[in-house]
Amino acid sequence: MPLPSTDTVVLYPTTGAESLRADGVVLHVQPYGDGRELVLLDRTPAHPVDLAWPDQGSDAGSILVDGREASLLDVVVGATDGTNLFVGDDVPVRRGTEGWAFVVVHVLAEPSRIAVGDEVVVSVDAAHRRALSAGHTLCHVASLALNAAFADRWSKPVREDALGRPDFDHEAIQSSTIVPDGSVDVFRLNKSLRRKGFATEGLDDALDAVASAATATLLEWIATDAPVHIEREGDGLSDPRYWVCELPGGIARIACGGTHLSSLGELGGASVALELGDDAGTTTLTMRCSAATR
């Protein structure tokens, strides 16, 4: 079956009905191990997990064609050179590689009788999407709040964050996981970070104060009900996108491929918890954030 030569048009960064339910045309269908089926469309509202940085998981939902509904088992990022389709961890190139198209792969649990050329409707579970969007929006503002709380621990200049403060999040991040109405970020407090000027001495005793300061900043920002939007340089899956929010300290603009709420006020409230750990002899810091979405 033919494979697309251009990126999938993605609708989930937009606002309005099409970000949750939209029609599309089937471009490619193929079997996938264990009886599953892969479906590629020209456009989709379904957000895929990107295994290169899998912070936000995939949407839940279904594909409807001719009155038949097939549930989405998964939605992942894939890539094709026009001859072969590579999915998830098997993608061998980076986005933007010449001659490659990056596509949203809709994974179905079993053969669906969907065929190339069919017009289908993709519906996304709105509650699941909203919970992950809340978690992702909170993750961004929490990282900025943590940077602010740690600003006085730097003795050397380092990269600045979107608000002009030392970017602890960028320098130390090991993993980020978006969960419904929250996020879990893990940072490595290693020798490299200390050489860059971050002071870890006394952090254990100061942890509660840092968490309280970050929470207070979050609550201040949420109270402003600042609008959130996604800036896009194009409609394709590979086109750069940015999370943008006008905070009291300035306009924050962060590269992001996920989904978000439309304003900070929708978070309702938020809290930050911090804990130190150990990963094979390296000290780690875990930040757990949760929102009280409206």
Backbone torsions as a table, in degrees:
resi	resn	phi	psi	omega
1	MET	NA	149.7	-177.7
2	PRO	-66.7	150.1	176.2
3	LEU	-113.1	145.6	-176.7
4	PRO	-66.8	152.2	178.4
5	SER	-105.4	-2.5	178.8
6	THR	-130.2	159.8	179.9
7	ASP	-63.2	151.4	171.8
8	THR	-63.4	135.5	171.6
9	VAL	-75.7	124.3	-176.8
10	VAL	-107.9	134.7	-175.8
11	LEU	-106.6	-11.9	-176.1
12	TYR	-65.6	-22.4	176.2
13	PRO	-76.5	-10.9	-177.4
14	THR	-82.9	176.0	173.2
15	THR	-111.7	162.5	179.2
16	GLY	98.5	-176.0	-170.9
17	ALA	-61.9	-36.2	-175.5
18	GLU	-68.5	-13.4	176.9
19	SER	-75.4	-13.0	-179.7
20	LEU	-119.6	-23.3	-177.9
21	ARG	-151.0	123.9	-177.6
22	ALA	-155.9	155.2	176.4
23	ASP	-88.7	161.5	178.6
24	GLY	-160.3	168.0	178.9
25	VAL	-113.1	134.3	-179.8
26	VAL	-72.6	124.8	179.6
27	LEU	-102.7	-26.0	-175.1
28	HIS	-161.8	141.1	174.7
29	VAL	-136.5	135.9	175.6
30	GLN	-152.6	151.6	176.7
31	PRO	-70.4	154.4	-179.6
32	TYR	-138.5	146.1	-171.9
33	GLY	-38.1	151.5	177.2
34	ASP	62.9	31.3	173.9
35	GLY	82.2	1.8	179.8
36	ARG	-76.5	170.2	-178.5
37	GLU	-137.7	141.3	178.7
38	LEU	-108.4	133.1	-179.2
39	VAL	-127.0	128.0	175.5
40	LEU	-111.2	137.5	-179.5
41	LEU	-121.6	163.5	175.9
42	ASP	-72.2	-28.6	-178.9
43	ARG	-152.0	152.5	-178.1
44	THR	-158.4	147.3	171.5
45	PRO	-89.7	-5.0	-173.0
46	ALA	-80.6	125.9	178.4
47	HIS	-82.3	126.1	180.0
48	PRO	-94.3	154.5	170.4
49	VAL	-81.1	135.9	178.9
50	ASP	-106.0	110.0	-173.5
51	LEU	-70.2	-9.5	173.3
52	ALA	-70.5	-31.5	174.5
53	TRP	-152.4	83.3	-168.7
54	PRO	-85.3	51.0	-176.9
55	ASP	-70.3	-44.6	178.2
56	GLN	-103.5	127.5	179.2
57	GLY	-72.8	178.9	-175.4
58	SER	-80.4	158.7	172.9
59	ASP	-69.0	157.1	167.3
60	ALA	-101.8	154.0	179.8
61	GLY	164.0	-154.8	-176.1
62	SER	-155.0	163.2	172.2
63	ILE	-114.3	129.5	-179.1
64	LEU	-113.7	128.2	177.3
65	VAL	-144.5	127.0	178.0
66	ASP	50.2	41.0	177.8
67	GLY	80.8	-3.6	178.5
68	ARG	-100.7	135.7	-178.8
69	GLU	-115.7	128.6	177.4
70	ALA	-117.6	123.8	-179.4
71	SER	-73.5	145.0	176.5
72	LEU	-80.4	118.1	175.4
73	LEU	-75.9	-35.4	-179.7
74	ASP	-163.2	162.7	172.9
75	VAL	-137.0	120.8	-173.6
76	VAL	-134.5	163.4	175.1
77	VAL	-84.4	135.0	175.2
78	GLY	-130.3	174.6	178.3
79	ALA	-146.6	148.2	179.7
80	THR	-138.5	142.6	174.0
81	ASP	-97.5	11.7	-178.5
82	GLY	95.8	-16.7	-179.4
83	THR	-113.0	-42.5	-177.6
84	ASN	-126.6	151.2	175.6
85	LEU	-108.7	126.1	178.1
86	PHE	-113.0	137.4	-171.7
87	VAL	-123.0	134.6	172.3
88	GLY	59.9	-125.9	-177.8
89	ASP	-62.1	-18.6	-177.2
90	ASP	-83.3	-6.5	179.2
91	VAL	-64.0	122.2	-171.7
92	PRO	-93.7	-4.1	-174.6
93	VAL	-131.7	166.0	177.2
94	ARG	-89.7	157.2	176.3
95	ARG	-58.6	142.5	-179.4
96	GLY	92.3	-5.3	178.4
97	THR	-64.3	129.8	-176.8
98	GLU	-60.8	136.2	178.2
99	GLY	87.6	2.0	-178.5
100	TRP	-118.9	143.1	172.8
101	ALA	-112.6	136.7	176.4
102	PHE	-102.9	133.0	-167.2
103	VAL	-133.1	153.6	172.0
104	VAL	-87.6	121.5	-177.5
105	VAL	-103.1	115.9	177.0
106	HIS	-90.0	118.0	-176.4
107	VAL	-100.0	121.8	177.8
108	LEU	-105.7	150.1	-174.8
109	ALA	-71.1	-24.6	-176.1
110	GLU	-155.1	164.6	178.6
111	PRO	-54.7	138.4	-169.3
112	SER	-115.5	-6.5	-172.4
113	ARG	67.2	15.3	172.0
114	ILE	-76.4	137.6	-175.2
115	ALA	-128.2	156.9	176.5
116	VAL	-56.7	133.6	-178.7
117	GLY	95.6	-15.4	178.4
118	ASP	-63.7	143.5	170.4
119	GLU	-94.7	124.4	-175.1
120	VAL	-126.4	168.3	174.0
121	VAL	-123.2	127.7	176.4
122	VAL	-102.8	125.2	178.0
123	SER	-115.1	135.6	-179.2
124	VAL	-108.7	139.4	176.9
125	ASP	-64.9	109.6	-172.6
126	ALA	-65.8	-38.6	-178.2
127	ALA	-67.7	-42.1	178.2
128	HIS	-63.7	-45.0	178.9
129	ARG	-59.8	-45.8	-177.4
130	ARG	-62.9	-40.4	-179.5
131	ALA	-64.1	-41.2	178.2
132	LEU	-71.9	-35.9	177.4
133	SER	-63.0	-40.7	177.1
134	ALA	-62.2	-44.3	178.9
135	GLY	-61.4	-38.9	-177.3
136	HIS	-73.4	-41.4	176.2
137	THR	-61.4	-44.3	178.4
138	LEU	-62.0	-39.5	-179.0
139	CYS	-57.9	-44.1	-178.7
140	HIS	-66.1	-48.5	-178.2
141	VAL	-69.6	-31.2	178.0
142	ALA	-67.1	-38.0	178.4
143	SER	-63.4	-39.8	178.0
144	LEU	-68.0	-38.4	178.1
145	ALA	-66.6	-38.6	177.5
146	LEU	-66.9	-41.5	176.0
147	ASN	-56.1	-42.0	179.8
148	ALA	-64.9	-41.0	-178.7
149	ALA	-67.9	-26.5	-178.8
150	PHE	-97.8	1.6	-171.2
151	ALA	-56.9	-34.9	-176.2
152	ASP	-82.9	2.8	178.8
153	ARG	-94.2	1.7	-179.3
154	TRP	-98.9	131.7	178.2
155	SER	-107.1	-6.4	179.2
156	LYS	-131.1	152.3	176.8
157	PRO	-69.7	136.3	176.5
158	VAL	-135.1	176.2	176.1
159	ARG	-51.0	139.4	178.7
160	GLU	-96.0	152.9	178.1
161	ASP	-84.2	-172.1	-175.0
162	ALA	-65.6	-15.6	178.5
163	LEU	-108.2	8.7	175.6
164	GLY	86.8	12.4	178.3
165	ARG	-100.6	159.3	176.4
166	PRO	-54.4	130.2	-170.6
167	ASP	-90.4	75.7	176.7
168	PHE	-55.3	-43.3	-178.0
169	ASP	-55.3	-48.7	-179.1
170	HIS	-66.3	-41.7	-174.2
171	GLU	-73.1	-27.3	-170.7
172	ALA	-116.8	-8.8	-172.1
173	ILE	-61.0	133.0	173.0
174	GLN	-107.3	-43.3	178.8
175	SER	-155.0	153.1	176.7
176	SER	-137.3	131.4	-178.4
177	THR	-129.9	121.5	176.3
178	ILE	-86.7	126.8	177.0
179	VAL	-119.3	163.9	178.4
180	PRO	-54.0	121.1	178.2
181	ASP	60.9	28.2	178.9
182	GLY	-175.7	-173.4	179.7
183	SER	-155.8	157.7	176.1
184	VAL	-131.7	117.0	179.1
185	ASP	-115.9	138.1	178.5
186	VAL	-118.8	129.3	-178.2
187	PHE	-118.4	146.0	178.1
188	ARG	-102.3	121.0	178.5
189	LEU	-97.3	65.7	-171.8
190	ASN	-94.4	-176.5	-178.6
191	LYS	-62.4	-37.5	-179.8
192	SER	-59.6	-42.6	179.7
193	LEU	-65.8	-40.7	179.6
194	ARG	-66.6	-37.7	177.4
195	ARG	-63.9	-28.1	178.2
196	LYS	-77.6	-6.0	173.7
197	GLY	111.4	7.7	179.7
198	PHE	-87.2	126.1	-178.0
199	ALA	-89.2	121.2	178.1
200	THR	-100.4	-7.8	-178.4
201	GLU	-62.4	132.6	177.1
202	GLY	74.0	8.8	-176.4
203	LEU	-66.5	-35.8	-179.2
204	ASP	-56.7	-46.7	-179.1
205	ASP	-70.9	-25.8	-175.6
206	ALA	-92.2	-3.5	-169.3
207	LEU	-60.1	-43.1	-179.3
208	ASP	-63.5	-39.1	179.7
209	ALA	-67.5	-38.6	177.9
210	VAL	-64.5	-45.4	179.1
211	ALA	-61.8	-40.7	179.2
212	SER	-65.3	-39.3	179.3
213	ALA	-66.4	-42.7	178.8
214	ALA	-64.7	-41.4	178.1
215	THR	-63.2	-42.2	-180.0
216	ALA	-62.5	-40.6	177.3
217	THR	-64.0	-43.8	177.7
218	LEU	-58.2	-47.0	-178.1
219	LEU	-64.0	-36.3	176.8
220	GLU	-62.9	-44.7	-179.0
221	TRP	-68.0	-41.9	179.9
222	ILE	-61.6	-36.5	-179.1
223	ALA	-64.1	-22.7	178.2
224	THR	-76.3	-15.5	-175.8
225	ASP	52.7	40.0	-177.6
226	ALA	-60.4	134.5	178.0
227	PRO	-68.3	149.4	177.7
228	VAL	-122.2	137.5	173.4
229	HIS	-148.2	165.4	179.0
230	ILE	-107.6	123.6	172.1
231	GLU	-90.4	135.7	-178.1
232	ARG	-126.5	141.7	174.9
233	GLU	-95.6	4.0	179.3
234	GLY	171.6	174.4	-176.4
235	ASP	-94.6	-8.9	-175.2
236	GLY	-80.0	160.2	-178.3
237	LEU	-57.7	-37.0	-176.6
238	SER	-84.4	-13.4	-176.6
239	ASP	-66.2	137.0	-178.3
240	PRO	-59.8	141.8	176.7
241	ARG	-134.6	151.6	-175.4
242	TYR	-137.4	135.9	171.0
243	TRP	-81.2	129.5	-176.5
244	VAL	-129.7	131.5	179.6
245	CYS	-148.7	131.6	179.7
246	GLU	-89.8	99.8	-178.6
247	LEU	-95.1	165.2	179.5
248	PRO	-55.2	-30.7	-179.5
249	GLY	-87.7	-0.2	-179.2
250	GLY	138.4	178.7	179.2
251	ILE	-85.5	118.5	178.6
252	ALA	-91.6	131.3	-179.6
253	ARG	-134.4	114.0	-173.6
254	ILE	-128.2	129.8	176.1
255	ALA	-59.2	130.6	-175.3
256	CYS	-162.2	136.5	177.6
257	GLY	-106.7	11.2	-174.3
258	GLY	-95.1	-164.2	178.7
259	THR	-114.2	156.8	-171.8
260	HIS	-147.3	163.0	169.7
261	LEU	-71.5	169.9	-179.6
262	SER	-92.9	-11.3	176.6
263	SER	-158.8	156.3	179.2
264	LEU	-68.0	-27.9	-179.5
265	GLY	-60.6	-25.4	179.1
266	GLU	-66.6	-16.9	177.5
267	LEU	-69.4	-25.4	178.3
268	GLY	78.4	-51.0	178.4
269	GLY	-172.8	176.6	-179.0
270	ALA	-162.1	157.3	175.4
271	SER	-142.8	152.9	179.7
272	VAL	-123.9	132.9	173.4
273	ALA	-124.7	137.8	-178.5
274	LEU	-123.2	142.5	174.7
275	GLU	-148.2	143.0	176.9
276	LEU	-90.1	148.9	178.1
277	GLY	-146.2	-168.5	-178.3
278	ASP	-138.7	133.5	177.2
279	ASP	-127.5	96.5	179.2
280	ALA	53.0	42.8	176.1
281	GLY	93.7	-7.4	177.6
282	THR	-102.3	130.5	178.5
283	THR	-69.4	135.5	177.0
284	THR	-120.3	155.2	174.7
285	LEU	-123.1	124.5	178.2
286	THR	-108.7	128.7	176.1
287	MET	-111.0	120.8	177.1
288	ARG	-110.8	123.2	-178.6
289	CYS	-119.1	143.8	176.1
290	SER	-140.2	146.7	-179.5
291	ALA	-113.9	159.1	174.8
292	ALA	-112.1	72.1	-171.4
293	THR	-62.0	148.3	-179.7
294	ARG	-84.3	NA	NA
